[in-house]
Amino acid sequence: MKHTKLTIVAILLCTLLSCDKENTPADKPGLDVTGYWINPDYSANQITYTKTYALQENEYGLALKADQSLIERKNAGWCGTPPITYGDFEGSWSQNDSTIYIKVGYWGGKEQREWKLKSIDSKKLTIEIIDYAHIPEE
């Protein structure tokens, strides 16, 4: 009887300890944000992206590459009414703990962004917008 109780306790402990969390807190070091992120869902100053295998044609997407380069597929012109023409804009990104820095072109110059990584898992990336600035071309 004693071995049965110990076995049940051991199984319960193993089950509880092996559970995978849905979201990883952003304060853990070494979070891998590389990949393809699409379908931004905006809520106040937060954006949640969905992970995919590649950028989609004629849709917004962000490709964060391991070499810290990036491609952002977005509106290629100043007019935001359909039909929208999409273009690929190159840039760079870096990460310091849970802060992500982005520099990327857009149709009117350059953009700089600062994001706070809120959560990430194999399907979703949620960031908080800290700073966002347009830098006009000279």
N, C-alpha and C positions, 0 to 999 in steps of 0.2 A: 504494500500500500504506500509505503514511504517513497519508493522509486517511481510509482505512478504519479504522485503529486509533484515530485521533482521534474519528471518528464513534462508534465503539463505546464509547469512554471517555465521551464526552459523553452518550450515551444512558443509560449506567449511572449517571452522576452525576445526571442529571435524574430518573431513576427513584428513586434513593435519597433525594434531597432532597425529592421530592414526596410521599413516603409520609406518610399521616396516622396519628398515634399513636392507639392505642385509648383511652388515658386521658391526660388532661392533668394534669400535676402541679399540686397546689393552691397552690404558691408563686408561680405566675404571676399578675400582677395582672389585674383585669378579667374574671374568670371569671363567666359568667352563670348563676346558679343559679335564675333565675326559671323558672316552669313548673309543671306538675302532676307530682307524684311519688307513686307508689303501690308496693304490694307490698314493704314493708320486710323486709329479710333481716338478722336480728340475728346478730352474731358477737362475743362478748365485749363490748367497749365500742364497737363499730363497727356502723353501719347502712348498708346499701346499698339505695337506692331505684331503681325503674324509672321512666323518664319516659314520660308518656302525653299524650294530647290533652285530657283532661278528668278530673275526679274521677268515680269509679265509684259507682253507687248501692249502698248497704248494704255498703261496704267502706272500710277506712282509706285516707286520702289527704291530701296536703299540697299546697296551692296557694300558691306564693310569687309574689306579683304585683310588677310593675315599680315600683309606687308604694310599695313596702315594706309593704304590708298583706298579710295572709295569711288563708287559711281552712284549718282542719284538720278533716277529717271523721273522727270517732272515736266511741268508745263514749260514749253520752249519759247513762249512769247508772253507779252504783257497782258493779253486778253484772257480772262479766265472763263469765258462763256463757250459752250460747245459749238462746234467741234474743237476740242483741244488737241494741239499738236504736242507730242512728247519728245523730249530730247534727253540724251545722256550727258550729264555734267560731271566732270572729274574733280576730285578733291583729295583731302587727306583727313585722317582722324588719329587721335591719340587718347589714351586713357590713363588716369591717375586715380587709383582706388576706384571709387564709385562715380568719378567725374569723367565725362566724355567730352572731348573738344573736337569740333568739326569745322573744317574750312572747305567750302565748295563753291563752284561757280553757279551762276544763274543767268538768265537772259539779259539782266541789267548790270552785271558786275560780279561781285563776290559776296558770300555770306559767311559769317562766323557764328557758331552756336556753342553753347555750353549746356550740357545736360547732366542731370543727376540720375544715375541708374537706380530705379526703384525696385524692380524685380525682373528675373529672367528664368526661363525654363526651356525645354526643348521645343516649345510651340509659340511662346509669347515673350516679348520684350516690352517693358514699361519704363518710360523715362519721364522725368520732370524737367520742364524747360526752365533753365536758370537765366540764360542770356541769349539774345538773338539780335544780330545786327547786319544790316546791308551796307556794303562798302562799294559805292559807285565806281565804275571804271573811269579813269582819268583821260 
